[in-house]
Amino acid sequence: MSFEKKLNQYAKLVVEVGVNVQPQQIVVIRTPVEGAYFARELTKQAYEVGAKRVYVEFSDEQIGKMTYEYASEETLSQFPDWETQKYEDYVKQNAAFISISASNPDLLKDIPVSKIAAAQKASGLGLMTFRKAVSNSEVCWCVVSIPTDSWSKKVFPECESVEEAKEKLWEKIFVATRMDEKNPVEAWKTHTDYLADKCKFLNDKKIKTLHYTAPGTDLYVELPEGHKWEGGGEYSRKGTYFVANMPTEEVFTMPHKYGVNGTLKATKPLVYGGNLIDDFSFEFKEGKIVSFKAAKGEEMLAKLIETDKGTSYLGEVAIVPHSSPVSKTNTLFYNTLFDENASCHFAIGSCYPTNIEGGAYMTDEELEAHGGNLSMAHEDFMVGGNKLCIKATTIDGETFDVLKDGEWAF
């Protein structure tokens, strides 16, 4: 299959399986300017399946960096009301959202951390209602990636040219998204069914606690009563089945906000706010991060944890086998969309309300009373590997292995 044909099929997969565009539905595509060619393909596919209107929003990293360089911290602390209103209006119209994630991991390494933190907090507050709608699966959404010059060279610095690096990254992306299969749509159906089976097994067990052990990790995680494991695809409030991440290899649920105790060591770098955080670890007591350290990016990590009251607690626990297709690429992507699907992970900040029975319809106070964590942020970090073991204890006192040496034990 030619690259052009494969790109066409990739866009078709995102539109028809990722967000599952419905007739007369609005579609919003957010992309870096380098992704204009793919946005055009997505737009064409969306209109061909009956989309009412497709809106494409472009961003440019270099212009974004200039804003950080020249705008004051006070200015960066403000978020425009018109943009808040725009996204809330999209939600009211039941728009489907496609986001192309392809940023330069080192873009803002020379920008003062306080400026980045101010902008992150402002957007978190300004888009809180929109992000809550996404977390509640009120709308269909999907995050995908394409290679860009800077990201490709970061992943493959040994390549002599940018073109070679981008070609190699495309190969990895197509493998990770099952585009190398004979029928990608059918391959995704089989895959989401497999993840659904894993979720059913874990949900039927009614787990009370998970015990994580690995080098640098000895962590107990309590799960709230009524928690739900999810993975693969899910249904929106309108009853439309969609797949939020491509690739996706995880099954996930929420930890009890106050039920996390012990030590936890990350196994891959985290890219946050245009900066790289690496070789970092945490200590938890009664759910809260009481200490942390990082060999690189510690100041940025501190700002993340200080974003609001919820960012010193966890909101998600996700299980990914070490032998996932993304992991088998043997590639460090410096992109959370891929790295989190090569590795078990947790998320600092907000929980997904859909991870507890009735959570999507709970008030914030009700959700927190059931053990959910509330925050304007949700940042995944990776903890998996071939030495990670997870043992579960059910509410009836049964114990069983969930993960053994990085692989499913059931």
VENMO-V15038 format. One record per residue. N is the residue number from 1. SS is DSSP state (H for helix, E for strand, L for the rest). OMEGA is omega as a letter, one per 40 degrees, with the letter a starting at -180 (none if undefined). NEAR is the number of other ideal C-beta (glycine too) atoms within 12 Angstrom. Layout:
{{N;SS;OMEGA;NEAR} {N;SS;OMEGA;NEAR}}
This chain:
{{1;L;i;16} {2;L;i;8} {3;H;a;20} {4;H;i;13} {5;H;i;15} {6;H;i;25} {7;H;i;30} {8;H;a;24} {9;H;i;30} {10;H;i;41} {11;H;i;43} {12;H;i;29} {13;H;a;38} {14;H;a;51} {15;H;a;40} {16;H;i;34} {17;H;a;40} {18;H;i;43} {19;L;i;44} {20;L;a;38} {21;L;a;43} {22;L;i;26} {23;L;i;16} {24;L;i;17} {25;L;i;32} {26;E;i;31} {27;E;i;45} {28;E;i;38} {29;E;i;44} {30;E;a;34} {31;E;i;37} {32;E;a;33} {33;H;i;23} {34;H;a;27} {35;H;a;36} {36;H;a;21} {37;H;i;24} {38;H;i;37} {39;H;i;35} {40;H;i;20} {41;H;i;34} {42;H;i;43} {43;H;i;28} {44;H;a;24} {45;H;a;33} {46;H;i;40} {47;H;a;23} {48;H;i;19} {49;L;i;27} {50;L;i;20} {51;L;i;30} {52;L;a;20} {53;E;i;20} {54;E;i;33} {55;E;i;27} {56;E;i;30} {57;E;a;25} {58;E;i;20} {59;E;i;27} {60;L;a;21} {61;H;a;27} {62;H;i;21} {63;H;i;16} {64;H;i;27} {65;H;i;26} {66;H;i;14} {67;H;i;24} {68;H;a;31} {69;H;a;20} {70;H;a;14} {71;L;i;22} {72;L;i;16} {73;H;i;22} {74;H;i;12} {75;H;a;16} {76;H;i;28} {77;L;a;21} {78;L;i;19} {79;L;a;25} {80;L;i;15} {81;H;a;14} {82;H;i;11} {83;H;i;20} {84;H;a;23} {85;H;a;17} {86;H;a;24} {87;H;i;32} {88;H;i;24} {89;H;i;19} {90;H;a;32} {91;H;a;33} {92;H;a;16} {93;L;i;23} {94;L;i;27} {95;L;i;39} {96;E;a;46} {97;E;i;43} {98;E;i;50} {99;E;i;33} {100;E;a;40} {101;L;a;33} {102;L;a;40} {103;L;i;40} {104;L;a;31} {105;L;a;38} {106;L;a;26} {107;L;a;34} {108;L;a;32} {109;L;a;25} {110;L;a;14} {111;L;i;30} {112;L;a;23} {113;H;a;28} {114;H;i;22} {115;H;i;31} {116;H;a;35} {117;H;i;34} {118;H;a;29} {119;H;i;33} {120;H;a;37} {121;H;a;29} {122;H;i;27} {123;H;i;27} {124;H;i;32} {125;H;a;26} {126;H;a;26} {127;L;a;31} {128;H;a;28} {129;H;i;26} {130;H;a;32} {131;H;i;30} {132;H;i;32} {133;H;i;29} {134;H;i;37} {135;H;a;40} {136;L;a;32} {137;L;i;31} {138;L;a;33} {139;L;i;40} {140;L;a;41} {141;E;a;40} {142;E;i;45} {143;E;i;35} {144;E;a;43} {145;L;i;43} {146;L;i;40} {147;L;i;41} {148;L;a;37} {149;H;a;28} {150;H;i;30} {151;H;a;39} {152;H;a;35} {153;H;i;25} {154;H;a;31} {155;H;a;39} {156;L;a;29} {157;L;a;20} {158;L;a;12} {159;L;a;19} {160;L;a;12} {161;L;i;15} {162;H;a;22} {163;H;i;16} {164;H;i;20} {165;H;i;26} {166;H;i;28} {167;H;i;20} {168;H;i;27} {169;H;i;36} {170;H;i;30} {171;H;a;23} {172;H;i;35} {173;H;a;43} {174;H;i;33} {175;H;a;29} {176;H;a;38} {177;L;i;43} {178;L;i;34} {179;L;i;34} {180;L;i;22} {181;L;a;23} {182;L;i;12} {183;L;a;17} {184;H;a;33} {185;H;i;26} {186;H;i;15} {187;H;i;25} {188;H;i;37} {189;H;i;22} {190;H;a;18} {191;H;a;32} {192;H;i;34} {193;H;i;18} {194;H;i;24} {195;H;i;35} {196;H;i;25} {197;H;i;20} {198;H;i;32} {199;H;a;29} {200;H;i;19} {201;H;a;24} {202;H;i;35} {203;H;a;24} {204;H;a;18} {205;H;a;28} {206;L;a;24} {207;E;i;39} {208;E;a;27} {209;E;i;31} {210;E;i;44} {211;E;a;29} {212;E;i;41} {213;E;i;28} {214;E;i;31} {215;L;a;18} {216;L;a;23} {217;E;i;31} {218;E;a;24} {219;E;i;36} {220;E;a;29} {221;E;i;44} {222;E;i;31} {223;E;a;40} {224;L;i;38} {225;L;a;20} {226;L;i;28} {227;E;i;40} {228;L;i;32} {229;L;i;38} {230;E;i;40} {231;E;a;38} {232;L;i;33} {233;L;i;32} {234;E;a;37} {235;E;i;22} {236;L;i;32} {237;L;a;20} {238;L;i;19} {239;L;i;14} {240;L;i;28} {241;E;i;25} {242;E;i;38} {243;L;a;44} {244;L;a;39} {245;E;i;43} {246;L;e;45} {247;L;i;47} {248;L;i;39} {249;L;a;42} {250;L;i;43} {251;E;a;40} {252;E;i;40} {253;E;i;44} {254;L;i;47} {255;E;i;42} {256;E;a;37} {257;E;a;36} {258;E;a;23} {259;E;a;32} {260;E;a;39} {261;E;i;27} {262;E;a;29} {263;E;a;27} {264;E;a;41} {265;E;i;32} {266;L;a;42} {267;L;i;35} {268;L;i;35} {269;L;i;32} {270;E;i;42} {271;E;a;40} {272;E;i;44} {273;L;i;40} {274;L;i;34} {275;E;i;36} {276;E;i;33} {277;E;a;38} {278;E;i;28} {279;E;a;21} {280;E;a;36} {281;E;a;30} {282;E;i;39} {283;E;a;24} {284;E;i;34} {285;E;a;19} {286;L;i;20} {287;L;a;35} {288;E;i;24} {289;E;a;35} {290;E;i;18} {291;E;i;19} {292;E;i;33} {293;E;i;24} {294;E;i;28} {295;E;i;16} {296;E;i;22} {297;L;a;32} {298;H;i;25} {299;H;i;25} {300;H;i;36} {301;H;i;38} {302;H;i;27} {303;H;i;32} {304;H;a;41} {305;H;a;35} {306;L;a;25} {307;L;i;33} {308;L;a;26} {309;H;a;20} {310;H;a;33} {311;H;i;33} {312;H;i;32} {313;L;a;40} {314;E;i;51} {315;E;a;45} {316;E;i;44} {317;E;a;48} {318;E;a;49} {319;E;i;45} {320;L;i;44} {321;L;a;35} {322;L;a;32} {323;L;i;21} {324;L;i;38} {325;H;i;31} {326;H;i;40} {327;H;a;35} {328;H;i;19} {329;L;a;28} {330;L;a;16} {331;L;i;28} {332;L;a;28} {333;L;a;39} {334;L;a;38} {335;L;a;43} {336;H;i;38} {337;H;a;35} {338;H;a;44} {339;H;i;42} {340;L;i;42} {341;L;i;48} {342;L;a;42} {343;L;i;39} {344;L;a;47} {345;E;i;41} {346;E;i;45} {347;E;i;37} {348;E;i;46} {349;E;a;38} {350;L;i;39} {351;L;i;46} {352;L;a;39} {353;H;i;41} {354;H;i;37} {355;H;i;43} {356;E;a;36} {357;L;i;25} {358;L;a;20} {359;H;a;35} {360;H;a;28} {361;H;i;17} {362;L;i;26} {363;L;i;17} {364;H;a;24} {365;H;i;10} {366;H;a;19} {367;H;i;35} {368;H;i;28} {369;H;i;19} {370;L;i;31} {371;L;i;35} {372;L;i;46} {373;L;a;44} {374;L;i;35} {375;L;i;38} {376;L;a;32} {377;L;i;38} {378;E;a;40} {379;E;a;34} {380;E;i;40} {381;E;a;43} {382;E;a;43} {383;L;a;47} {384;L;a;42} {385;L;a;30} {386;L;i;21} {387;L;a;23} {388;L;i;40} {389;E;i;31} {390;E;i;42} {391;E;a;26} {392;E;i;35} {393;E;a;23} {394;E;i;21} {395;L;i;19} {396;L;i;13} {397;L;i;13} {398;L;i;16} {399;E;i;19} {400;E;i;24} {401;E;i;23} {402;E;a;38} {403;E;i;37} {404;E;a;22} {405;L;i;19} {406;L;a;30} {407;E;i;24} {408;E;a;28} {409;L;i;21} {410;L;none;21}}
